[in-house]
Amino acid sequence: MGPADEHDEGHDAEDPLEGPDAHLEPGGDRPRGAPPDRLDRLWVHPSELHPVPRRTRARMRLRTLVVPLASGLAGAVITVLALGALGVLSDDEDPLTDQAVEQVAAGDAAVAQLVDAVAPGLVMVTVSDVNGARRASGVALRHAGEILTSARVIGESPSAVITTEDGETLDATVVGRDPTTDLALLAVDTPVQAVPLAEETLRTGESVWIVGAHPPGETNPWISSGVVSSTDSLVAELSGPTTSGLLESDALATAWSSGGALIDRTGAVAGIVLAPIGEQRSAYAVPITLAIAIANDLRTNGYAAHGALGVEGTDSPAGPIVTDVPPDSTAAQAGVLPNDIVLAVDGRSVLNMAELMATVRSYEPGAVVELELLRGAEPLLVEMALASTVPEAPPDPTATSQPEAAPETAPEAAP
């Protein structure tokens, strides 16, 4: 029997090695022009030398199908058992869901208690003048009848009407307004319920709620929840507040909630809400310590003075650039010159004139600050005492740093 007739018992008759070239070894002599030997390669798969018998191939195909089918069935059984254990496939009520519902109900009840604590001290403020009628919220700081609200809503009106939680309507006089912080102080002759004031400052990440007075025709205060994202935000609006050191959160602020309360987890007022600013989604509030300081200034002087550079300037690609320095100004005394570019105030970078104004106005008049300037290509540091945003309010020569915003006369504590 020749090589071509020999059969390995496990091989098929159609084995690929049993062809015209089966008797040739790799590298053997071949006629010129004959097809290349398929085994004449640098690398040959072992299956080409020892083909898998047909019966073995069939078993492999069967195994290929059986393994995933078995795995799929096992996974399905495990899934059904898991869902059954969780009660998904059962008609019984899910105890976890019930617990979650109870937690939500408890949370809602807790928030309702917080709102109930501050709601009696919130009032609706209505102003009617040549510019039409406007409404906002207000926060009663003192039982004697002092209320903080939005200066932009008050405008230039000398008076307003407030509506208390129980529906009583009272005439209010505008004691003073501060466009820099968007705060206005109102006074009424009738005692009103004061809100509880926060004793601690908020921290980033804390939960807060914006609470406004009862909207017209509604029986409940306006409320929105959020989280504090910053405790030192800067707002620079040409026609609105221009200051820094503000509280910022993702709670929803509306025109109606402006002048309302930003409350903390204890139900105490931690800030006075600003009117919405442009298209910005964030809500801003004046920290209550600063709001009290502004209220004290408005009660005493009818205005609130803030720090100022006392120079004129404009924006440039490199930052705010000084265009004029009055010879008798504190900036001139400190050595600030025209064409100086202001890069930072006390280490806080400023990108334009609005940010420069907002940063400087967070200080009291007379406070000494360090300006980082760029004169030509030379950086330099200059210390100067700030001027005042109110000409009739002379700078305080004893002020040397950013104010603590502590009240001169603390508001009466709520009963």
Secondary structure as UniProt FT lines:
FT   HELIX           3..5
FT   TURN            9..10
FT   TURN            13..14
FT   TURN            16..17
FT   TURN            20..23
FT   TURN            26..27
FT   TURN            32..33
FT   TURN            38..39
FT   HELIX           46..49
FT   HELIX           54..86
FT   TURN            87..89
FT   HELIX           95..118
FT   HELIX           119..121
FT   STRAND          122..129
FT   TURN            130..131
FT   STRAND          132..142
FT   TURN            143..145
FT   STRAND          146..150
FT   HELIX           151..154
FT   TURN            155..156
FT   STRAND          159..163
FT   TURN            165..166
FT   STRAND          169..178
FT   TURN            179..182
FT   STRAND          183..187
FT   TURN            204..205
FT   STRAND          207..212
FT   TURN            216..217
FT   STRAND          222..236
FT   TURN            238..239
FT   STRAND          242..249
FT   TURN            255..259
FT   STRAND          261..263
FT   TURN            265..266
FT   STRAND          269..273
FT   TURN            278..279
FT   STRAND          283..287
FT   HELIX           288..301
FT   STRAND          307..308
FT   STRAND          312..316
FT   TURN            317..318
FT   STRAND          319..324
FT   TURN            327..328
FT   HELIX           330..334
FT   TURN            338..339
FT   STRAND          341..345
FT   TURN            346..347
FT   STRAND          348..349
FT   HELIX           353..360
FT   TURN            361..362
FT   TURN            365..366
FT   STRAND          368..375
FT   TURN            376..377
FT   STRAND          378..385
FT   STRAND          387..388
FT   TURN            391..392
FT   TURN            397..398
//
